[in-house]
Amino acid sequence: MNTTTNREWWKEAAVYQIYPRSFADSDGDGVGDLRGIVDRVDYLERLGVDVVWVCPVYDSPNADMGYDIRDYRTIMDEMGTMADWDELLAELHDRDMRLLMDLVVNHTSDEHEWFQESRDPDGGKDEWYIWREGSPEEPPNNWISLFGGPAWTYDEAREAWYLHLFDEKQPDLNWENPDVRDAIYDMMNFWLEKGIDGFRMDAISCISKPPGLPDADTGEDWFDMDLYFNGPRIHEFMREMAAETFENYDVMLIGETPGADPEEAKKYYEDGVDMVVHFDHMDVTYGPGGKWSPDYVGMETLASAGDDELDAMLNTMDLADLQAAIRYWDEGVGDEWNCLYMGSHDQTRAVSRFGDDRQYRRESAKLVATFLLSQRATPFLYQGDELGMTNADWDSADDIRDVEARGQVEMLMADHDVPYETIAPFVRNRSRDNARTPMQWDDGENAGFTDGDPWIQVNDNYPEINAAEALDDSDSIYHYYRRLLAFRRESDVLVYGDTEYVLPDETYPNVWAHRRTLDGESVLVVLNWQGEERTLDTDWVDAPVLFGNYAASERDGATLRPYEARILDRSE
């Protein structure tokens, strides 16, 4: 063991993210709930995860599926009761597992009592949100919401504009007001005293706004990252938050920090944040123009190409770009720590995005697992990753539940004068709804998710892809994750080891290799990220295989099969 290694429980842990609306429904109303999670804790324990991150379950009108909080100290009716939450915490702790809560403090719901009082300029909370007076015909500036459309909404009751960087039903809190900050800290301590093991802070880099809220240089086309993220008082606010809340407990604090690079991330670490969530490696699958831009594909292609061709075009990835993004953060944060995810509630399905979910679904899902669990970072698994769940088809715009996707689809249809059918491939490859289809537990009705009508469509492939089938198959993706998680838990070199990036290069453009080394122990990770065999003209892949996603009898020296992953013993 490297005695200089700064060991922390949250570095060695594996986190499993649950989107509760879609995980398991215990009461037949079509919506997943806390009791459904409680009923599946044994499944999570068997998988071998250490921390369960639960997306928001606070009281909410669900304009953004719980990320618009109406009451921070009350459980949403659809999710159950506080007693259910208490039982979940107890069940996890009894198994030496921990609970991470998702928390949004950049904004609340417009139905929160704070905002309702703020609409009255004489109500005592007139400065709890960001209000600007002016003509109802002209917003205070040209800012654009991250969900599309103006970032300002005129409120008839107060006769003023309020700022919302996200949906109009998510007004931004005024963090310049110390009363707001005190109320937030008091609420956080309420949950910390109840025994949670940490927070994942949603959009935390947005809470500080630039003085005067100047116009964005980018005009009306897109948002200006320099104005929206990492504002002038962000680190002052974060240090104050740490001192008043999480610094006083043995918990993990994850900051979702869009707009932050590694140098900015280091400042968050100095503030007391343990890890930050970045998006650089997510962007490598998008073409020019970003997530929702169809320009590089073209409307004629969208209207005429087949599904396989479109999926390939809309999920382009140069492996060198992925390595550059991973390396940029691994090396950029120095001795600090990263978290790494390949899928989440805000992303499409990992195997559909980074693998081949048609011909090589099982193999490429295992390859993505090997990649995720062999990096110098705390791995975050998203529900269904362990089953190789895929993106879905969205035949009608009426099926879309994601507020972001709805806004973007409406703009694309209007801007290009095309029917929904032309845009549908973008929904299949971009919408967050792909990650929010119900967990596929078995091949029964509604995939075993609910006895009622599910709040969102179930993926049609659930008879073949489900947990019951995976548990019965010793070679399944689920059992591969389980074995690899156990291997990582017993292997300090996979957690704390230094990283040397070996490939890709121009000779092997679709093969990834990196070496992890710690105190004389070394393992080599080799990934053939393509649907073709690849023979490497080197001898370093002939070391003993410690872990591979193909059966031992199918390994052939330096020949890597399609989407094959290997972890090789290179100890000195």
LINZIWO-V997190 format. One line per field, one symbol per residue. ss: DSSP state (h for helix, s for strand, l for the rest). psi: psi as a letter, one per 30 degrees, with the letter a starting at -180 (. if undefined). burial: # if it has 9 or more other ideal C-beta (glycine too) atoms within 8 Angstrom, else .. A space follows every 10 residues. Layout:
BEGIN
ss: ???
psi: ???
burial: ???
END
This chain:
BEGIN
ss: llllllllhh hhllsssslh hhllllllll lllhhhhhhl hhhhhhhlll sssslllsss llllllllss ssssslhhhl lhhhhhhhhh hhhhlllsss ssssllslll llhhhhhhll llllllllsl ssllllllll lllsllllls lsssslllls ssslllllll lssllllhhh hhhhhhhhhh hhhllllsss sslhhhllll llllllllll llllhhhhll lllhhhhhhh hhhhlhhhll lsssssllll lhhhhhhhhh hlllssslll llhhhlllll llllllllhh hhhhllhhhh hhhhllllhh hhhhhhhhhh hhllllllss sllllllllh hhhhllllll hhhhhhhhhh hhhllllsss ssllhhhlll llllllhhhl llhhhhhhhh hhhhhhlllh hhhhhhhhhh lhhhhlllll llllhhhhll lllllllllh hhhlllhhhh hhllllhhhh hhhhhhhhhl lhhhhhlsss ssslllllll ssssssssll ssssssssll lllssllllh hhllssssll lhhhlsllss llllsssssl ll
psi: kjffkjkkef eflkkjkkje fgdkjfgggf klleeeeefg eeeeeeeglf kjkklkglkk fhehhfgjke jfgkkkeffb leeeeeeeee eeefghllkk kkkjgelalf fkfeeeeffj fgffhfgflj kkllkffjle agkkkfgkll gkkkjeefhl kkkjfblfgi kkljffjfee eeeeeeeefe eeffglglkj jkhffffklk kfilkkfgbg elljefeekh lfgefeeeee eeefcffgli lkjkkjikfk leeeeeeeef ffkelkklge fefffkakfa egkgefekee eefflleeee eeefhkkjee eeeeeeeeee eefbfakllk lflafgllke ffefajgdeh eeefeeeeee eegglilkkj kkkfeffhkl llkjfkfffk fkeeeeeeee eeeeefhlle eefeeeefge kffefglkkj eagakgggel fajkflkkkf gfffjleeee efjfgleefe eeeeeeeeeg jeefefllkk jellafeifg kkklkkkkhf kkkkkkkjhl gllkkkhlff fglkjeklgl keffkibgkk lkhkkkjkjh k.
burial: ....#....# ########## ######...# ########.# #..##.#### ########## ..######## #...##..## ...######. ###...#### ########## .#.##.#### ..#.##.### ##.#....#. #.######.. ###.#..#.# #######.## #####.#..# #.###.#### ##...##### #########. ..#..#.... ..##..#### #.###.#### ##..##.... ########## .#.######. ########.# #.#####... ..##..#.#. ##.......# #.#####.## ###.###### .##...#### #####.#### #######..# ########## ########## ########## ##.#....## .######### ###..#.#.# .######### ########## ###..##### .#.#.#.##. .#..###### #....##### #########. #######.#. ..##...### ########.. ########## ...#.#.... #.#.#.#### ....#..#.# ########.# ..
END
